[in-house]
Amino acid sequence: MQIRVNSEYCKGCNLCTIVCPRKVFEKGEMTSERGYIQPTIVNPERCPNFSRKSKDKAVCEICLLTCPDQAITLSEKEVEA
């Protein structure tokens, strides 16, 4: 699974950096085009969903449930050809 932050939805509250027990996110250093300091995904391999192949069996999801803008998503990793 891949974890992503959609910069079009994220307003930079950085709640994900606070609630993630695995410290997958850190507060970003760059201001987005919309003027928000958005989180950076620094340790995706720490996410308990990282090694999963399907969203059907996702486990933690605290960041997804906490994000008021629904900017965080889990998606299946793209298969390399």
KEPAKOL-826219 format. One record per residue (C-alpha): residue number from 1; chain; x, y, z. Coordinates in Angstrom, 1 decimal. Example, Ala and Ser with C-alpha at 12.3 -4.5 7.8 and 13.67 -1.06 7.14 Angstrom:
BEGIN
SITE; 1; A; 12.3; -4.5; 7.8
SITE; 2; A; 13.7; -1.1; 7.1
//
This chain:
BEGIN
SITE; 1; A; 0.0; 0.0; 0.0
SITE; 2; A; 1.1; 3.6; -0.6
SITE; 3; A; 0.1; 6.4; 1.6
SITE; 4; A; -0.4; 9.8; 0.0
SITE; 5; A; -1.3; 13.3; 1.0
SITE; 6; A; -3.3; 15.2; -1.6
SITE; 7; A; -2.0; 18.7; -1.7
SITE; 8; A; -5.2; 20.0; -3.2
SITE; 9; A; -7.2; 19.0; -0.1
SITE; 10; A; -4.6; 19.4; 2.7
SITE; 11; A; -4.9; 22.6; 4.6
SITE; 12; A; -1.7; 22.0; 6.7
SITE; 13; A; -3.2; 21.3; 10.1
SITE; 14; A; -0.6; 18.6; 10.5
SITE; 15; A; -2.8; 16.5; 12.8
SITE; 16; A; -1.4; 13.5; 11.1
SITE; 17; A; 2.0; 14.3; 12.5
SITE; 18; A; 0.6; 14.3; 16.0
SITE; 19; A; -1.7; 11.3; 15.9
SITE; 20; A; 0.4; 8.8; 13.9
SITE; 21; A; 1.9; 6.4; 16.5
SITE; 22; A; 4.6; 5.2; 14.0
SITE; 23; A; 5.8; 8.7; 13.1
SITE; 24; A; 5.2; 8.3; 9.4
SITE; 25; A; 4.7; 12.0; 8.9
SITE; 26; A; 6.7; 15.1; 9.8
SITE; 27; A; 5.6; 18.7; 9.6
SITE; 28; A; 6.8; 20.0; 6.2
SITE; 29; A; 9.2; 22.8; 5.6
SITE; 30; A; 7.8; 24.0; 2.3
SITE; 31; A; 4.7; 26.1; 1.9
SITE; 32; A; 2.3; 24.8; -0.7
SITE; 33; A; 1.0; 26.8; -3.6
SITE; 34; A; -2.1; 27.5; -1.5
SITE; 35; A; 0.1; 28.9; 1.4
SITE; 36; A; -0.1; 25.9; 3.7
SITE; 37; A; 2.8; 24.1; 5.4
SITE; 38; A; 1.8; 20.5; 4.6
SITE; 39; A; 3.1; 17.3; 6.2
SITE; 40; A; 5.8; 15.2; 4.6
SITE; 41; A; 5.7; 11.4; 4.5
SITE; 42; A; 9.2; 10.5; 5.8
SITE; 43; A; 8.8; 6.9; 7.0
SITE; 44; A; 6.2; 5.2; 4.8
SITE; 45; A; 7.7; 1.8; 5.7
SITE; 46; A; 6.7; 2.3; 9.3
SITE; 47; A; 3.0; 2.4; 8.4
SITE; 48; A; 1.4; -1.0; 9.3
SITE; 49; A; -0.4; -0.8; 6.0
SITE; 50; A; 2.8; -0.4; 3.9
SITE; 51; A; 3.4; -4.1; 3.3
SITE; 52; A; -0.3; -4.9; 2.8
SITE; 53; A; -1.4; -5.6; -0.8
SITE; 54; A; -5.1; -4.6; -0.5
SITE; 55; A; -7.1; -1.8; 1.2
SITE; 56; A; -9.6; -4.4; 2.3
SITE; 57; A; -7.2; -5.5; 5.1
SITE; 58; A; -5.9; -2.1; 6.2
SITE; 59; A; -5.3; -1.9; 9.9
SITE; 60; A; -4.3; 1.4; 11.5
SITE; 61; A; -5.8; 4.3; 9.5
SITE; 62; A; -5.6; 6.7; 12.4
SITE; 63; A; -4.3; 9.4; 10.1
SITE; 64; A; -7.1; 8.9; 7.6
SITE; 65; A; -9.8; 9.1; 10.3
SITE; 66; A; -8.2; 12.2; 11.9
SITE; 67; A; -7.7; 14.2; 8.8
SITE; 68; A; -10.5; 16.8; 8.6
SITE; 69; A; -9.9; 17.4; 4.9
SITE; 70; A; -9.8; 13.8; 3.9
SITE; 71; A; -6.5; 14.5; 2.2
SITE; 72; A; -4.7; 11.3; 3.2
SITE; 73; A; -5.3; 8.2; 1.1
SITE; 74; A; -4.1; 4.6; 0.9
SITE; 75; A; -3.8; 3.1; -2.5
SITE; 76; A; -2.5; -0.1; -3.9
SITE; 77; A; 1.1; 0.1; -5.0
SITE; 78; A; 1.6; 0.2; -8.8
SITE; 79; A; 3.0; -3.0; -10.2
SITE; 80; A; 6.3; -2.4; -12.0
SITE; 81; A; 6.4; -3.9; -15.5
//
